[in-house]
Amino acid sequence: MPKFHRIAAFCVMVGAGAWIATGEFSSVGSAQTAEGKESPTPEAPAAENAPLVRTVSAVEPVFVDHAREIRLSGITEADKRTDLAARAEGVIASLDLTKGGMAKAGAVVMVLEGPEAVAQEEIARIALAQKDRDLEVAERLYKAGSTSESNLTNARSARDAAQAELNRAHAAADRLRLKAPFAGIVDSVSVELGEWVQTGTPVATILSLDPILVKAEVSEVDLASVAVGSTAKVRLVNGTEMEGTVRLVAREASAQTRTFPVEIALPNPDLTLPSGMTAEVSLFAAPTRAVVVPRSVITLADDGKLGLRIVGSDNLAQFAAVQIIDDTPEGLVVTGVPEGVRIITAGQDLVQNGEKVDVAPEVGQ
């Protein structure tokens, strides 16, 4: 029995050696080429030559009219501000100014003592009345032929001289009276009743706070998007939120910052908003037709242009250059997306222009 086993083992060994020596392995898998690769089956060449079709996710773009928000920092200022000063020298005879009080436009707020100037004005008024009567008499006599034309001319000259004298006397007396140039709140008073003042002495400061202005500066990039008359949203440091109107857009930039001053007028009828308060301003550019896209779909072309991968009805992937006009919590707002296409949202970096793709709906669509 052991001898039979040895003979059987010897026969198996001889057969295996002969099989290995032939170099043929066709009975295990497919035959390999000289390079060590499997020789293709009759169907393999067609499979290898078939183009690879990638599957991507895409969505229909939703076009919106987007008004880009321009955020600025500003400060409130009075619409008008004036520092009243004495126009003549003398003792203050009356003072109708109270710190924190109101002044009416054109109201006399201070009068200086000046009896000589007042008297001179009255004398000039009387003299003018006399010259008016003399001119009337001269005109009647001239019409009746009882006086010469030169006498009539002298009467007219005398009347004009009296009028000029009255104007001079009135101007001198008027300098004793100080008037408010506009209605406003009296922010400060620097003099007291009975005080002696000289010409140019500061008297009071008046502020016009309705409307109140918010002054800010806009960059040269955003200048074209801001227009006089447009609406602005303002948030004050105390939390107050209001809407105002752009009243001024300067046409000359600041030499230091290269920014352009902007003024926004806010209604302030009860004068509760003071001058000098910090404010945040939101201006809105003209609405632009755009699409809001996730930040992840933005890609670059070979030439470095920023854009999106899109696919049309022919399922061919293409690159569309876009411009980012705003960055919002919902995503990037871009322009330049063509009509009638879908935006590739997954797989956009794996496809090339003109490549055919299979489009699968985006998850959640």
C-alpha positions as MATLAB code, in Angstrom:
seq = 'MPKFHRIAAFCVMVGAGAWIATGEFSSVGSAQTAEGKESPTPEAPAAENAPLVRTVSAVEPVFVDHAREIRLSGITEADKRTDLAARAEGVIASLDLTKGGMAKAGAVVMVLEGPEAVAQEEIARIALAQKDRDLEVAERLYKAGSTSESNLTNARSARDAAQAELNRAHAAADRLRLKAPFAGIVDSVSVELGEWVQTGTPVATILSLDPILVKAEVSEVDLASVAVGSTAKVRLVNGTEMEGTVRLVAREASAQTRTFPVEIALPNPDLTLPSGMTAEVSLFAAPTRAVVVPRSVITLADDGKLGLRIVGSDNLAQFAAVQIIDDTPEGLVVTGVPEGVRIITAGQDLVQNGEKVDVAPEVGQ';
ca = [
       0.000    0.000    0.000;
       2.742    2.510    0.795;
       4.409    1.587   -2.490;
       1.218    2.517   -4.355;
       1.166    5.904   -2.703;
       4.739    6.590   -3.704;
       3.985    5.684   -7.309;
       0.903    7.921   -7.363;
       2.803   10.822   -5.877;
       5.573   10.388   -8.453;
       3.031   10.439  -11.300;
       1.388   13.629  -10.005;
       4.773   15.348   -9.709;
       5.757   14.390  -13.234;
       2.417   15.598  -14.629;
       2.640   18.944  -12.776;
       6.165   19.517  -14.017;
       5.114   18.873  -17.564;
       2.146   21.286  -17.210;
       4.326   24.068  -15.808;
       6.944   23.522  -18.503;
       4.421   24.198  -21.256;
       3.762   27.808  -19.896;
       0.070   27.515  -20.695;
      -2.428   28.753  -18.095;
      -5.548   29.020  -20.208;
      -7.474   26.928  -17.870;
      -7.256   29.567  -15.048;
      -8.866   33.059  -15.866;
      -8.247   34.657  -19.246;
      -4.959   34.650  -21.125;
      -2.574   37.571  -20.485;
      -0.584   39.413  -23.056;
       3.186   39.626  -23.135;
       2.966   42.724  -21.035;
       1.139   40.844  -18.337;
      -2.331   42.173  -19.125;
      -5.375   40.091  -19.751;
      -6.156   39.596  -23.392;
      -9.539   41.128  -24.042;
     -12.562   39.073  -24.815;
     -14.396   39.826  -28.082;
     -16.698   42.203  -26.206;
     -13.911   44.059  -24.306;
     -12.728   46.485  -27.064;
     -16.199   48.032  -27.373;
     -16.446   48.527  -23.613;
     -13.033   50.195  -23.358;
     -13.751   52.629  -26.224;
     -17.124   53.767  -24.801;
     -16.903   57.375  -23.335;
     -17.216   57.763  -19.560;
     -20.457   59.542  -18.633;
     -20.306   61.137  -15.224;
     -23.316   61.735  -13.050;
     -23.743   65.214  -11.566;
     -26.380   66.981   -9.520;
     -27.960   70.155  -10.900;
     -30.750   72.576  -10.037;
     -32.788   75.136  -11.935;
     -31.588   78.685  -11.137;
     -34.088   81.019   -9.496;
     -33.674   84.552  -10.835;
     -34.415   87.448   -8.465;
     -34.176   91.243   -8.618;
     -31.524   91.830   -5.992;
     -30.786   95.287   -4.536;
     -27.254   95.103   -3.187;
     -26.846   96.499    0.310;
     -24.037   98.994    0.897;
     -23.160   99.344    4.582;
     -21.584  102.531    5.884;
     -20.732  104.032    9.253;
     -21.708  107.630    9.950;
     -22.560  110.234   12.543;
     -25.529  112.538   13.032;
     -25.120  116.264   12.497;
     -27.404  119.276   12.578;
     -28.950  120.300    9.279;
     -27.852  123.885    9.953;
     -25.614  125.363   12.637;
     -24.776  129.000   13.299;
     -22.749  130.889   15.868;
     -24.456  134.242   16.493;
     -22.167  137.210   17.143;
     -22.718  140.822   18.135;
     -22.909  143.140   15.120;
     -22.059  146.290   17.086;
     -20.660  147.249   20.452;
     -22.745  148.260   23.424;
     -24.628  147.077   26.486;
     -27.159  144.245   26.071;
     -30.552  145.838   26.643;
     -32.624  142.689   26.011;
     -31.755  139.021   25.569;
     -34.369  136.548   24.396;
     -32.157  133.461   24.410;
     -32.354  130.484   26.773;
     -30.063  127.489   26.561;
     -32.132  124.556   25.339;
     -34.950  126.861   24.240;
     -36.274  127.504   20.756;
     -35.595  130.449   18.477;
     -37.957  131.412   15.647;
     -36.675  132.322   12.217;
     -36.205  136.093   11.929;
     -36.982  136.725   15.607;
     -34.968  139.450   17.390;
     -33.042  137.570   20.073;
     -30.807  140.384   21.385;
     -30.915  144.200   21.382;
     -28.071  146.523   22.335;
     -28.485  149.944   23.895;
     -27.998  152.655   21.259;
     -30.249  155.704   21.675;
     -28.110  157.801   19.352;
     -28.508  155.377   16.477;
     -32.253  155.113   17.067;
     -32.608  158.893   17.173;
     -30.563  159.312   14.020;
     -32.826  156.874   12.239;
     -35.904  158.819   13.259;
     -34.353  162.133   12.144;
     -33.526  160.644    8.767;
     -37.101  159.373    8.393;
     -38.487  162.860    9.097;
     -36.051  164.443    6.649;
     -37.100  162.037    3.931;
     -40.756  162.863    4.466;
     -39.934  166.565    4.029;
     -38.009  165.933    0.827;
     -40.936  163.879   -0.547;
     -43.248  166.870   -0.042;
     -40.730  169.262   -1.650;
     -40.522  166.988   -4.693;
     -44.313  166.903   -5.061;
     -44.448  170.726   -5.029;
     -41.637  170.989   -7.581;
     -43.408  168.546   -9.914;
     -46.695  170.528   -9.763;
     -44.910  173.827  -10.442;
     -42.998  172.311  -13.341;
     -46.192  171.019  -14.923;
     -47.768  174.482  -14.508;
     -44.699  176.102  -16.071;
     -43.901  178.022  -12.892;
     -40.412  176.526  -12.273;
     -37.498  175.339  -14.341;
     -36.457  171.770  -15.044;
     -33.253  172.297  -13.044;
     -35.272  173.083   -9.909;
     -37.241  169.851  -10.434;
     -33.980  167.919  -10.852;
     -32.573  169.440   -7.642;
     -35.699  168.431   -5.732;
     -35.397  164.844   -6.951;
     -31.706  164.732   -5.993;
     -32.471  166.067   -2.523;
     -35.171  163.445   -2.078;
     -32.762  160.644   -3.170;
     -30.088  161.905   -0.785;
     -32.594  161.852    2.093;
     -33.527  158.264    1.213;
     -29.859  157.230    1.249;
     -29.370  158.891    4.630;
     -32.344  157.027    6.033;
     -30.939  153.747    4.701;
     -27.611  154.442    6.408;
     -29.274  155.363    9.709;
     -31.519  152.302    9.523;
     -28.501  150.020    8.945;
     -26.713  151.520   11.959;
     -29.772  151.016   14.169;
     -30.372  147.531   12.788;
     -26.907  146.428   13.886;
     -28.106  146.862   17.431;
     -30.700  144.152   16.849;
     -29.572  140.526   16.483;
     -31.952  138.148   14.668;
     -32.090  134.341   14.392;
     -31.374  133.369   10.764;
     -33.465  130.177   11.009;
     -35.662  128.316   13.445;
     -33.774  126.011   15.772;
     -32.790  125.019   19.253;
     -30.462  127.227   21.289;
     -27.512  124.978   22.073;
     -25.440  127.499   24.036;
     -25.576  131.115   25.264;
     -22.319  132.981   25.895;
     -23.530  136.404   27.208;
     -25.746  137.814   29.924;
     -28.255  140.667   30.089;
     -26.525  143.997   30.805;
     -23.138  142.777   29.621;
     -20.951  145.006   27.482;
     -20.069  143.361   24.165;
     -17.891  144.365   21.265;
     -18.459  143.750   17.587;
     -17.904  140.036   16.895;
     -18.422  138.850   20.466;
     -19.912  135.277   20.424;
     -23.497  135.380   21.649;
     -25.118  131.957   21.098;
     -25.162  128.785   18.998;
     -28.362  127.706   17.237;
     -28.897  124.271   15.736;
     -31.528  123.203   13.230;
     -32.246  119.523   13.969;
     -35.261  118.867   11.762;
     -34.323  117.167    9.587;
     -31.173  115.804   11.168;
     -28.400  114.599    8.891;
     -26.366  111.417    8.953;
     -23.008  112.024    7.326;
     -21.051  109.057    5.978;
     -18.580  108.304    3.211;
     -18.965  105.855    0.318;
     -16.089  104.192   -1.545;
     -15.313  104.996   -5.156;
     -16.313  101.422   -6.062;
     -19.866  101.935   -4.732;
     -20.254  105.569   -5.791;
     -22.174  104.743   -8.976;
     -24.718  102.732   -6.943;
     -25.738  105.662   -4.700;
     -28.101  108.362   -5.974;
     -29.706  111.467   -4.520;
     -33.298  110.776   -3.515;
     -32.812  107.058   -2.841;
     -33.967  105.518    0.435;
     -31.514  104.616    3.195;
     -31.985  102.625    6.388;
     -30.301  104.020    9.471;
     -29.689  102.310   12.793;
     -28.543  104.584   15.593;
     -26.302  103.491   18.436;
     -29.272  103.626   20.845;
     -31.104  101.012   18.753;
     -33.435  103.387   16.933;
     -34.061  102.337   13.320;
     -35.338  104.836   10.769;
     -35.622  105.409    7.049;
     -34.133  108.493    5.478;
     -33.429  110.000    2.087;
     -30.059  110.536    0.456;
     -29.780  114.313    0.124;
     -26.223  114.710   -1.094;
     -23.617  112.606   -2.876;
     -20.398  114.594   -3.169;
     -18.683  114.704   -6.551;
     -15.219  115.251   -5.101;
     -13.424  112.605   -3.058;
     -11.612  113.184    0.190;
      -7.920  113.572   -0.544;
      -6.967  111.428    2.464;
      -9.389  108.498    2.139;
     -10.481  108.652   -1.532;
     -14.069  108.298   -0.357;
     -17.057  110.484   -1.200;
     -19.160  112.215    1.503;
     -22.839  111.277    1.600;
     -25.663  112.974    3.545;
     -28.883  111.227    4.588;
     -31.759  113.344    5.933;
     -33.855  111.864    8.763;
     -37.140  113.347    9.988;
     -36.783  114.679   13.527;
     -39.921  116.742   14.285;
     -39.738  116.277   18.056;
     -35.971  116.977   18.092;
     -35.222  113.792   20.046;
     -32.239  112.856   17.876;
     -29.133  114.817   18.878;
     -26.139  115.803   16.823;
     -23.003  113.655   17.165;
     -24.621  110.194   17.537;
     -23.015  107.177   15.850;
     -25.122  105.556   13.133;
     -24.996  102.544   10.812;
     -26.269  103.259    7.304;
     -27.579  100.776    4.732;
     -27.896  102.037    1.181;
     -29.353   99.936   -1.610;
     -28.113   99.823   -5.185;
     -30.509   99.609   -8.118;
     -32.098   96.120   -8.393;
     -30.162   93.726  -10.632;
     -31.381   90.428  -12.080;
     -29.271   87.794  -10.341;
     -29.166   84.291   -8.860;
     -28.344   83.273   -5.282;
     -26.016   80.235   -5.282;
     -24.172   78.281   -2.572;
     -20.537   79.234   -2.146;
     -19.490   75.637   -2.839;
     -20.588   75.731   -6.497;
     -18.209   78.532   -7.496;
     -15.323   77.204   -9.581;
     -12.470   78.527  -11.705;
     -11.873   78.226  -15.431;
      -8.459   77.364  -16.853;
      -7.797   81.066  -17.444;
      -8.648   81.913  -13.830;
     -12.112   83.321  -14.430;
     -14.691   82.864  -11.699;
     -17.844   81.028  -12.676;
     -20.211   78.066  -12.506;
     -20.560   74.747  -14.299;
     -23.894   74.602  -16.071;
     -25.686   72.031  -18.174;
     -28.241   72.687  -20.882;
     -31.051   70.595  -22.303;
     -28.454   68.646  -24.358;
     -26.818   67.464  -21.088;
     -23.464   68.946  -22.151;
     -21.498   70.620  -19.345;
     -20.295   74.166  -19.951;
     -18.565   76.916  -17.984;
     -20.399   80.220  -17.363;
     -18.394   83.190  -16.116;
     -20.234   85.117  -13.392;
     -19.752   88.225  -11.305;
     -20.319   88.203   -7.562;
     -22.280   91.326   -6.610;
     -23.163   90.514   -3.008;
     -22.515   88.078   -0.166;
     -25.590   87.234    1.883;
     -26.361   84.669    4.606;
     -28.308   82.695    1.971;
     -25.325   82.502   -0.392;
     -23.464   84.442   -3.060;
     -25.474   86.680   -5.368;
     -24.132   86.399   -8.912;
     -24.941   87.770  -12.347;
     -24.130   86.207  -15.707;
     -26.053   82.936  -15.371;
     -27.669   82.157  -18.774;
     -31.367   81.484  -19.116;
     -32.629   77.938  -19.703;
     -29.781   76.068  -18.016;
     -29.239   74.151  -14.800;
     -26.451   74.852  -12.325;
     -24.272   71.874  -11.437;
     -24.089   71.659   -7.658;
     -22.132   68.396   -7.245;
     -19.404   67.055   -9.506;
     -18.678   70.392  -11.167;
     -14.919   70.021  -10.708;
     -14.848   66.607  -12.431;
     -16.328   67.612  -15.798;
     -15.004   69.618  -18.705;
     -16.608   71.903  -21.287;
     -18.618   69.949  -23.825;
     -18.591   66.769  -21.761;
     -21.861   64.836  -21.720;
     -23.203   64.125  -18.239;
     -26.062   62.347  -16.577;
     -28.040   64.773  -14.412;
     -29.465   63.558  -11.163;
     -31.774   65.783   -9.116;
     -30.167   67.407   -6.119;
     -30.861   65.690   -2.820;
     -33.958   67.203   -1.284;
     -35.340   68.423   -4.637;
];
